């Protein structure tokens, strides 16, 4: 597949890395020569310096025979014009644009807007993706990561194991024997900064970060086994009333459970906009690092504090201050992945990475065919792929123990006839089954070959 990626920033670079690693013909376009050089030096891609929306630049990038264009520059307007030019001048079949402005998004998602007037096949909103990720963290306060699969019947959760975990030093094989009816399986372990897929004889240790799949109905029991409790939050404090904070607060107002939510915003005009948009939520104007203001907002009674300003350091410091003031849980928005290792020593319970959520969303739309979902783990260290098994797939008709999965891949869940089950070595994968597979980044191409999905993108 021939793909043009416009924008060589963090998101564009990550998408280029994924696609070039799967033997696609990738060209990266950016008006910053340093970013283009970084892409061509570190990835197996072609690079072109220039403005992505200019027809001559797209022509030189190979738009005449491109299968897809991904517009992920920092400018909404450039991304929209790029898709228009790709459609009108070069007839590129599939066009994906990243848009940030709420005004554009409101127009695009309204009935007044006709998509054929501005031919964008998929719109990706980083703010909305981040807000949804934050809401998932709030809904699962005992986890540092959470994502749903198989229509909501299965969940992948990230759990930090502390000294109170009752199954420390227990081999995973023995866990399966002790809890034979539990529909849950550990698919990934991050230990001392390294993520790997465990073997049945591997043990769990204090300080491990584990990724586990569980049936939605077994979520509470799974958390209990690993020493966590699942208490629904009642009081939420949001630091940052911009697009992300406002989206989170609006969603919380609409939730079936009546939550007590307060927002702190340092910018007066933004605070006024948030106050006008929200009905039951109290909006306070001031610095989220001000301990007196945090106390006025009731931080000591907060079940979760969500720090989503546009500054990573503010989010980290506000999270630390909120936890020290009595908040039960802190969630921080962190753009810089090098800051993630600070989460544990700073006692920050969970984080949201805008780049990872945006990359996951774009990959989900790129890999169509029989792939129904893709989720990126950590700093693109691994992927979770949900896909329907084809008749021609090498795994069809074979038990899992006989399938030559790469070392860094594990089946997390299997859906047969609408029923979700925990996979075992004897589980036979049949045509039409839906499987969810955890795979380290280096093993994703091998997994896709087993599923025979990488040749069918749209």
N, C-alpha and C positions, 0 to 999 in steps of 0.2 A: 504494500500500500504506500502511496506517495502522499506525504503530509507536509504542509507548510505551517510552521509555528511562528506567529508574529508576536514578538516580545521575548527577549532572552533573559528576563529577570528570574527570580527564584521559581515561580510557577512554570514559566515557559521552559526553563532549564530542566526541571524535574520531569515534565511531560516528554521533552526531547530525550531524556535519559531512558525513560521507560520504553518509548516507541523505538528508538534506535537499537536498544538492547534486544528487541524482538525482530530484528532484521527488516525494519521498514525503511523506506527511503525518506529521510527527514531533512528538511531545509529550515534553518532558523534565520529570521529576519529581525534586525533591530537597528535603530539609528545610532546606537552607542557601540563604537568599534571594540571597546574593551569587553563588553558583554558577548559580542559575536565571537571574539577571539577566545574567550573563556569556554564557550560552547564547543567550538571546533577543536580546541586543544584537549578538552577532557572527554568529549563524546565522539562517536562515529557519525557525525552529521556534517552537512554542508552549511556554510554561513554566508550571509549576505548583509552588508551594511546599507541601510537606506530606510525611508519612511514606508511602513507596511501598507499604508492606504494608497500609495502611488501606483497606478497601473503599470508603469514601466518597471518598477521594482518587483511587483508580483509576477510580471512576465519573466523577468530574469530568474526569479525563484522557481519557475516551472509551473505556474498556475494553469497553463493551458491543458496540462494532462494530470493535474493534481486530483486526488480522491477526496481530500479534506483540507480545510484550513481552520486553524485554531487561533483566534485573535485574543491575545492575553497581554496586550500592552498596558501601560498605566493609565491610558486615556480611553474613557468610554467612547468618545466621539471617533477616535481613530479606529477602535475596534468595530464600531458600527459601519463606518465608511468602508473599512477593509472587507467586511462581509458583503456589502452592497456591490463593490467593485468586483469581488470574486464571483458573485452571482451574475451580474449584468454583463461583464466584459469577458469572463473566462468560463462561465457555467460550471463552477466547482460544485460537485454534487452535495457536499455536506459542509456546513459552516457553523462553528461554535464561537460564541463571543462571551467574554467576561465583562460584566457591567456592574458598576458600583452605585451610581446615582439612584437614589430612591425615586426620583421623579421619572426617570426612564423606566424603572422596574414597574412602577404603578401604571404607566401607560401601556407597557408591553403585556401586563397581566390583566388589563381591563378589557371589557367587551368593545370598547370604542377603538381599540387598536387592531388593525388588520395586519397579521404577520406577513402577508404577501407583499405589503408595501415596503417592508424592510426585511429582506430574506435572511433571517437568522434561524437556523434549525434548533439550536439549543442555546439558552441564555443561562450563564452561570453567575450567581450573585455571591461573592465571597462573604458579604455581611450576613446574608440569610443562612448560608451554610454554617458559618461560625455560630450564629444564634441558635440554630438547631442542635449543633454539637454541644453548646453550653446547656441547653435545656435537657439533653440526654444525661449530662453529668449531674444536673440538679435532681433528675428523676432517680439516679442511681448514686446516692451520696457515699456509698461504701466503695465505689470503684473510681479509678483514675481514667478509665476509658470505657466506652460503651457504644455498641452499634447493634441494630436489629437486622435479622435476616429471615428468609423464608416467610415473608409476609407478616413478620412480627412474632412468629411462633418460636424462633430461636434467637438467642442473644449472645454476642461476644462481649465479655467483660474483662477489664484489666484490674487486677487486685494486687495491692502491695501487702506482702506477708510480714507481719510483725511478730514479736515474741509471743503474743497471745494465740497465734494460730495453732489449733490443736493437732494438725497433721504434719507439722515440721518433721523432717528426717524420715518421712514415710515414702517408700517407693511408689511411684504412680501406679504400678501394676497392683500393689496391695490396696490402694484406694479404690480401684475398680472392683476388687473383691469385697471390701468392707461395705461399699455403698452400691451394691449390684443393681438396685432399682433406680439409681440417680442417673438422669439423662444429662450428664455433663462430662466434659473431657478437657484436659489441659493440653493446649496445642503449642504454646510458646512460653519460654522463660527468658527474662532478661536478668542476667547476673553479672554484677560488676561492669555494667555498661554494654555487655554483649548479648544479643538476642539469638536464641537457638530453639530448634524444635526438639523436645525431649524424647528420650527412649523410655520404654516401659520400666526399666530399672532405675531411672533417674529419681533422685530425691529432691524434696523442696526444702529450702533453707531460709532462715530469717533474713530479710532484706531483698529477697527475690521479688521481682515483678512478674506476675504470671498473666497469661491470656488464656481464658477458658471459654468454651462454648457450653451453653446450657439451654435446655428447653425453657421457654418463658414461664411455664407453670412450676418449674423446679428452681427458679431464680433465688428465692428466699432460702431454700434449703442449701443450695450451693454456697451462698454467701456465709451461712452459718457454719458449714463445714470448714471454711477457711478463716473462721474467727471474726466474721463481720455480721453486722445486723442491718436490717433494711427498715428504717423508720422514715415514713414520708415526711418531707420538710413542710413546715408551716409558715416560717418567717424567712424571707429572702431579702438580702440587701445587695443592690447592684451599684457598683462604683463605675461611673461612665454612662452618660445618657446620650451618646451618639447613635448612629444607625444600629449597631449591634445591641447596645444596652436597651434602646427603645424597642427593638424587635423582641428581645427576651421579655421585657416587662409587659408588652402587649400580649404575648403568648401566655404569660402567667395569669394575666387578667382574664383571659378567655378559657382557662383550664377549668375542668369540672370541680376540682377541689379549690375552695376559696383560700387563697394564700395571701398573707400580709406582706406586701412588697413595698420597698422604698428604694429610691434612686438618688444618688449623689452625683452631681455634674458641676465641674469647675467653670465651664463657660456659661455666662448668664443667658445669652440668646438661645443656646442649645437647651438649657434647663427650662426656659419658657416654652420652647417647642414641645419638649417632652411632657411638661405639665399640661399643655393644651391637648395633647394627643391621648393622654391616659386619664381614665375616669376614677378608679379607686386607688391608684398608686400615689403615694406622697413623694414629691420631687423636692430635694433640698439642693440649694445652690451653695457650692463651696468645695474645698480641697478634700479629696478622699483620703489624704494622709493626715488630716487634722483629727486628732484623737477626740477632741471635744465634739466635733461634728459627727464622728462615728458613734459616739455615745448617744448623742441626740437622736441618731437614726436607729438606736436600739441594737448596736452591734453585739452586745453581750448576750442577747437573746436570739440572735440570728442562727437559723439552722444551716444556712449557706450564704457566703459572701461571694459574689461574682464580680471580678475586677476585669472590665473590658474597655479600658480607655485605649487611646491610640499610642500609648507609650509602654513598652515592655517593663521598664524599670519601675514605673509608677504602679503597674499591676502587681509586680512582685512585692514591692514594699507595702502597698495597701493590703495585700493578702497576709503578709507577715504581721502587720499591725492589727488587722482584724482578728487574726487567730490569737494573738497575745492579749487582746481585749475581751476574749471569751467566745468568739464565733466558733461554732462546731465544725465548720468545713469552709475551705477557701478554694476557689477556682480562679485561675489566672489565664488571661489571654496572652500568649507568648509567640511572637513572630520569629524570634531568633532561636533556632534549634540548639545552639550552643549553650543557651541558658537553661535548657530542660534538666540537665544533671543537678541543678541547684534546687529543684523542687523538693527532694527528700530532705536535705539538710535544713532547708528553710521551713519545713513542716507545711508545705502547700500540698493539698490533697489531690488536686487534679489540674490539668491545664488543657487549653484548646489552642491548637496550632492552625492559624488561618491557611497557611500554605498547604498543609497536609489535607485539610478538609476540602480545599479547592481542587487540589490534584485528584483526590478521590472522586469528587463529583465529575470532573472532566473525564477521567478514566472510565467511569461508569457509563458515560454517554459514548465514548469512543468504542468500547468493546461491546458492540451490540451482538448480533447473532444470537447464540444461546446463552451468552453471559447475561445474567440478570442483575448483578451487582458487583461492585469492586470497592474495597475499603483499604486505604493506605494506613499502615501501622508505623507509629513513631516518625522518624525522619526518613520516610520512604524505605525503612529497613525491611519491610515485609508487606504482603498484600493478602487480603482475604477475598477469594473469588467465589461467587455463587453462580452456578451454571447448570443447565439442564443437560443430561447425558444423551448424546446422539447414538443412533444405531451403529454408526461407523466408528465410534470412539473405541480406542484400544481397551478402555476400562469396562465397557459394556459386557455384561454376562459373566463377570469375574468377581470372586471374593476379594476384599481389600488386601488380604495378606499376599495374594498372588499378583497384585498390581505393582509395577516397577516405579513407584513414586520416588522422586529425588529425596535425598537425605533431609533436606530442609522443608519438607511438605508433610502435612498431616490433614486427614479428613476430620472436620469438626462436627459436621451434622449431615444427615441424609434424610430426604423427604421422599416417602414412597406413598403414592396414592393420597396425598394430602396429609399423611401422618409423619411427624418428625420423630426420628429415632436416634439414639446414640450409636455411632459406628463402632463395630468391633472387627477383629481380623476376619471373622467368618461372614460379615455382612456382604451380601452379593449386590453389586451395582448393576442395575438393569437400565435398558433404554427408557427414557422418560423420567427417570429419577432426577431429583435436584440435589446436587451435592454442594457443600460449602467447604472450601479447602483453604487452610492457612499455609502460605508459602513464603519463605525468605525471598528477598528481591532477586537474588541470583538464580533461583529455581522457578521463577514465574514462567519463563518461556517453555521450560520442560513440562510444567503442569498444563499450560495451554495446548501443547502438542498432544498430551494425553486426552484432553477434552476435545481436541480438534475444533477450537473456537477462534484461534487467532487469524484464520483465513477468511472469517465472515464478520466483518465489522459493521455493516449497515446494509 
